[in-house]
Amino acid sequence: MPLILVIEDSLHTRREIRDILEQEGYTIAEAENGVKGIQLATSEAPDCILLDLIMPDIDGIKILKLIHEQKPHIPVIVVSAHCQEAVRTQCLQLGASACINKPPSAEELRYAVHKVLSSPGKHS
């Protein structure tokens, strides 16, 4: 099954996302901060990344830029409480595949992940 990397500083949110996606059969890797997230994106080669924007060490916009430059084939779904229209537009312009509001519903999360993983050319 595909490997999903969740980069999120909130343990509660990571657990919610993990529980939803593990029920779908996905393998989950977790990073509690941006530095670890970047390391795991490189070492684990995830099929999809779920990314928070507001984190204490490196903000999600910088992480999104870095991942898009280094691993453009990995789809990134931004999951943030700050997905207003301007932020959503910026994230999509920087290479995000989707931007969904936090907390995501189980259905919205499953749909977004399934959509990016089933899109041709979105992952290796």
Secondary structure, 3 states (H helix, E strand, C coil): CCEEEEECCCHHHHHHHHHHHHHCCCEEEEECCHHHHHHHHHHCCCCEEEECCCCCCCCHHHHHHHHHHHCCCCCEEEEECCCCHHHHHHHHHCCCCEEEECCCCHHHHHHHHHHHHHCCCCCC
